[in-house]
Each structure stands twice: as C-alpha cells, then as structure tokens.
Amino acid sequence: MKIRLIVASLVVGLLGITGVQASAASTVPLATPYRESSLTGLKKVKQVAKGKTVTLDLVLKTRNASKLPSTALAVNTPGNSQFQQFLTPSTFRSKFGQSTSTTKRLTTYFKARHLKVVTFNDGLVMQLKGSAAAIDATFATKLKTASYHGQRLQYSKKTPRLPKNVAQPIEAVVGITNLVKLTSLSEPGTTASDGPTTDGAPQNFLSQYHATNLAANSQGQGQTIGIISFSKVKTADITHFWSEEGVAASANRISVKSTGGMNVWGNVDPGNAETSLDVEQAGALAPKAKIRVYTASLSDVGWINAFASAFGENKASSLSLSWGLSEGVLQSLSKDHLLTPLYGNIMSTLLSQGATQGVSTFAASGDSGAYGEELAANGDVNEGIYANFPASNPWVTATGGTTLPFSGDLQDGNHVTVKRERTWGGDALFNAYHRDPAFFKANSDAMDTLQSGSGGGISTLYGTPKYQQGVSGVNTYNARQYLSASGLPRLNPKLIQGRQSGRNFPDVVADADPLTGYDSYTSSDGWQVIGGTSVVAPQFAAMAALMNGSRTHRMGLWNPQLYGLAQTSESPFTQLDATTNNSNLFYVGQPGKTYNQAAGLGTVNFDELAHAFQ
C-alpha cells in the first residue's frame, strides 16, 4: 500500500505564548499555535453548529518526564540492571502518569459542563466529547469552519481558556483545530487473479527470510498482535483470505477495539483494503496468534487514542502501524501558524510508553522513497527530502522495503530484470522508461511506480537515539539524484556523499515492491498482488509473535539489540549496501558500513535473530 496520506490536526498546547492578554483573572490561556489573522484566504466562514459533536483529547503532563526515555531504553538494553523489567500500565502510570485523584478532579469538572469523559489507563490522556456549544462554553472558544486553500478547516476564533487550577496538569488540548489534505491512499495491485498466487503466498516470507525453523517451533500461540486501523474491519474478507491461503480461518481470532475520536473525514480506507491487508498478512504468518484491531478516526485525536488504548490494555505484545505522514507536512503547518511541534513530542511519549511495557512496535517507513508524499521540485537533499512520521520515531522499529529478484515484461513488451534483492526503488525501471517513455507517460500507474520506493532517511524531528550512536553509516550517507527537477528519471546520476544528524530510518527491510509483492483479498477489489512498506510492518509484528510464543519475556523494542547484533559476528542481517541498483530514489548503500538509509541494517535471518536475541 502506498502511504500517500497528508493529514494533520492542530494541537493546542500550554506554550505560554506572549502577547495574549487574559480577559478574566480567573482563567488562563492554553495557547494559540494559530492566529486567525494569519489564516489568509478563509472562505465560506461559518460557526460550527451548536449541536455538532466535537471530540478532544486532553494530554496531561508527564511526571518525571526526564526519566522516561532512559527507562524505556534501559528495560530494552541487555546488560542494563533494568533489562526486561517491563512496566505494567499501572506501574507506568505511578511513575509517569497523572494520579487518579488528578484525573477524577478533572473528570468532575468537565462532566459538570456536559462533556463525556474517558480516562486512558496511562494517566496521560483523557478524551472529551460533547456538543460544540459545550466546548465553546467550557474553553471560552468560538468554533468556526471555513474553506482554507481548498481544504476544510475547523478552528477557534478565540484563544482557549480554562481556570488556572484546571489547566495546571494539562500539557495540551488536541482536536480544537482540524486540517486535512488527502491524496491517493493505496497503490493499485499489480496483478488481478481469481484466487491466491504461488508467488504471492504470505508464507513465502518465511522461506525468503529464513524463518521456517522458527515457524515450525512456534505459531504465535498465546500472543496477540495489535493492528492500528482507520477503517472498519471486514472479518469475512480476512477469513476468506486465510482459508484460501491454507491458514486457520476462525473469525474468533479477530477482535476489535473502537478507540473513539471524531470521524471528521469519513472512510479514508476505501474497501477497508489497508486494514484487511494488515490483518491478513499478520494472521497468515502467525496462525495461532490473536489479532486485536484498534480502530480510530484518521486525525490527531484518533492516533493518540489508538496508541493509548493499545498500550493501556497491554494485550498486544507486538503492534503494527501502516500509516504515516511526512515530517515536511508538520514543518509546513507549523510555519503557517497551523501546528506546534508539540504533537511529535506527544506521540514520542506514547510510543516510549509501549517500549517501557515491552511492546514491539513496527511502523511502515513509507512508499515515496526519501521524499515526502508529494515528490519535490528537484532531487536535492535540502529540497523535499523528508523523513516519514512516525516511522522516524526512535521508539518504533521502522520497516522499509526491498525488491526480490525477478525477470519479466511490462505491458509494452519492455523487459525488466532484477538480478539480486535490492532496496525497493523506481530506478529499477528507469532503463525501461528511457527505451519507451511514451508508455510510462500515458500510463499513470506505470509513472507512479517510477516515483515509488522504500521510505528512508534522517529525521529532523528526532535526534539520533543512543542505540544508533557510533554505528558506522549512521548520520553519513551516499545518495544519487535519480529524479530530475520535473520528477522524471535520470540515468547514472553521480554519487553524492554527506553528513546529517538525527534519527536514521528504516531499521530493517523486506520485500515491498508491488512487482514482487503478496496476495491480498477484499470483497470490493477481489484478489490482487499488493506491495508497499505497509505489508512489511504487520509481517514483522507477526514474526515478533512467533518469537514471543516460545519466550518467557516479551522481546520489547527491537532496536537496541538489532544495532548491537549488527556489529557482531552473530549479525543476523544481510546488508544491501551497493551504490548502484540499490536506491530508494535518493539514498543508496554505504559499502563497508553497517547501516545505510536505503536499506537500514538489511534483511533479517529470523532463525538466527531468534537464537541471538536475548
């Protein structure tokens, strides 16, 4: 699936903005990351209907916040005295969340103002739901909607305010302002068929990445795989897929947790294709594991609620997310006074909670190569080269993509050969393009394939995590400008070398090219062969379930051990480090170094990883 989603909702945080005058001594402003005067070009301005339901999240301040990252790292690092001393949600709350007395006090206050309140188990998130009139009265806001540069925008004319004693434990109020821009969600399947294909069987993943012994010893029994979803779950589609692929097809394996949030934008997963794909892949590779799907609205509130619910329940030992947005989108919205950087910190706190609890979280690295969802005007490293959020977060294992060896003809008869597994990038077809550019220009799917590739790069939102520091290849890069200023293919671009500091991603890779992809089924689209890094994330979550099934402790965050093992003689990785025929449209390999931003640490030998992982 292509992660081609640009979605952001504005976060109202306690930033102490200067120049805001209190209108009443009894209340304090929460902040205003936007200013109505800065929102130029507003059209069709209307007041939000008083009876419309609005959903907000209160994000509470993290207690002992400075100790949270070190704790998350310590419990996942061999040799540390806290190694594998994973926290429960209740112990996490006692150390880092707000107390029950605090959340009860807040609950009483907001319920008295006709708002429904749900407090998540971590003591860090509270959901408020009520009419726009109740929100306006509670926060002294005046909610409006308008058309803003062609997009629907909800915002408040007035600065949100609360009494000082109520505001004191609140870090942010999320969801007062919403802005969304959607592009194509998914990449069409490359092959339509009447049923499963031999090459697309999910079990091929096991043989390709040396997991047959692991799968023979464990099928994920006793484990629960969590899937973050933004659409409904069509159980009948999933069980049909499993049955046709020879996998235990009991619907009882699947359970759904609705995590709330306002469904502002409708179903953005047409036919529920992404959700079905994720559950199908995870359940096929770990046939005795349960699947817990956390459904949410596609918004900032929805993302927070989904992760807070998953970690609050603590049922899933591994968790998969196949959605993301460019860090460039966050930067643009902040520049336009529409978004504070606080949202990245909020998500980091939630994801570090999962790490403290021993949850292995996997996030797809994206399908636009080194670029954001929209290809940049040119291929320069400073123009349009963006990391993908939240794969760029240090508390997830970012899963990128490869292309398997294949040989075949395109629809125009052009022959394409890939001789060895390589990083997934559209440059594999560049020779074919130059032989017949008219075919590609007349075929939008073919042109889209040229501009697709595994997400990877260096974050500007998050710093280099400790487990990556000192690893050769991290914060240095080799690259080639494979795309011209107009986004068209370049043959044999020169090698560029450079340095940059930040969280490097992906961490690991596996087959994600639609040309060498996996079977998927939905009743709306039938059988297709699908690619994208969103296939890889649930596959890795399933592999974690297989390994956890025979362990006494959860594996936890993989990254500290992955980077440690990659530097030893026991390395379970096959590096993809060539500087040619091995790109994600910009980054290429770094021969002789442990890491590169195209392929991360490389592909995984899972039997060896299971043996070496402590």
Stockholm file with secondary structure:
# STOCKHOLM 1.0

chainA/1-614         MKIRLIVASLVVGLLGITGVQASAASTVPLATPYRESSLTGLKKVKQVAKGKTVTLDLVLKTRNASKLPSTALAVNTPGNSQFQQFLTPSTFRSKFGQSTSTTKRLTTYFKARHLKVVTFNDGLVMQLKGSAAAIDATFATKLKTASYHGQRLQYSKKTPRLPKNVAQPIEAVVGITNLVKLTSLSEPGTTASDGPTTDGAPQNFLSQYHATNLAANSQGQGQTIGIISFSKVKTADITHFWSEEGVAASANRISVKSTGGMNVWGNVDPGNAETSLDVEQAGALAPKAKIRVYTASLSDVGWINAFASAFGENKASSLSLSWGLSEGVLQSLSKDHLLTPLYGNIMSTLLSQGATQGVSTFAASGDSGAYGEELAANGDVNEGIYANFPASNPWVTATGGTTLPFSGDLQDGNHVTVKRERTWGGDALFNAYHRDPAFFKANSDAMDTLQSGSGGGISTLYGTPKYQQGVSGVNTYNARQYLSASGLPRLNPKLIQGRQSGRNFPDVVADADPLTGYDSYTSSDGWQVIGGTSVVAPQFAAMAALMNGSRTHRMGLWNPQLYGLAQTSESPFTQLDATTNNSNLFYVGQPGKTYNQAAGLGTVNFDELAHAFQ
#=GR chainA/1-614 SS CCCCEEEEEEEEECCCCTTCCCSSTTEEECCCSSCGGGCTTEEEEEECCTTCEEEEEEEECCTTGGGHHHHHHHTTSTTSTTTTCCCCHHHHHHHHSCCHHHHHHHHHHHHTTTCEEEECTTSSEEEEEEEHHHHHHHHTCCEEEEEETTEEEEEESSCCEEEHHHHTTEEEEEEEEEEEEECCCCCCCSEEESSCCSTTCTTHHHHHTTCHHHHHHCSCTTCEEEEEESSCCCHHHHHHHHHHTTSCCCGGGEEEEECCCCCCSCCCSGGGHHHHHHHHHHHHHSTTSEEEEEECCSSHHHHHHHHHHHHHHCCCSEEEECCCEEHHHHHHHHHTTSCCTHHHHHHHHHHHHHHHTTCEEEEECCSBTTBCSSCCSSCCTTSSBCCEETTTSTTSEEEEEEECCEEEECTTSCEEEECSCEECBGGGGHHHHHHCHHHHHHCHHHHHHHTCBCCCEECSSSCCCGGGTTCTTTTEEEEECCBCTTSCBCSSCCEEEEECCSCEECSEEEECCGGGCEEEEETTTEEEEECSHHHHHHHHHHHHHHHHTTCSSCCCCSHHHHHHHTTSTTCCEECCCCSSSCCSSSEECCTTSSCBTTTBTCEECHHHHHHHCC
#=GC SS_cons         CCCCEEEEEEEEECCCCTTCCCSSTTEEECCCSSCGGGCTTEEEEEECCTTCEEEEEEEECCTTGGGHHHHHHHTTSTTSTTTTCCCCHHHHHHHHSCCHHHHHHHHHHHHTTTCEEEECTTSSEEEEEEEHHHHHHHHTCCEEEEEETTEEEEEESSCCEEEHHHHTTEEEEEEEEEEEEECCCCCCCSEEESSCCSTTCTTHHHHHTTCHHHHHHCSCTTCEEEEEESSCCCHHHHHHHHHHTTSCCCGGGEEEEECCCCCCSCCCSGGGHHHHHHHHHHHHHSTTSEEEEEECCSSHHHHHHHHHHHHHHCCCSEEEECCCEEHHHHHHHHHTTSCCTHHHHHHHHHHHHHHHTTCEEEEECCSBTTBCSSCCSSCCTTSSBCCEETTTSTTSEEEEEEECCEEEECTTSCEEEECSCEECBGGGGHHHHHHCHHHHHHCHHHHHHHTCBCCCEECSSSCCCGGGTTCTTTTEEEEECCBCTTSCBCSSCCEEEEECCSCEECSEEEECCGGGCEEEEETTTEEEEECSHHHHHHHHHHHHHHHHTTCSSCCCCSHHHHHHHTTSTTCCEECCCCSSSCCSSSEECCTTSSCBTTTBTCEECHHHHHHHCC
//
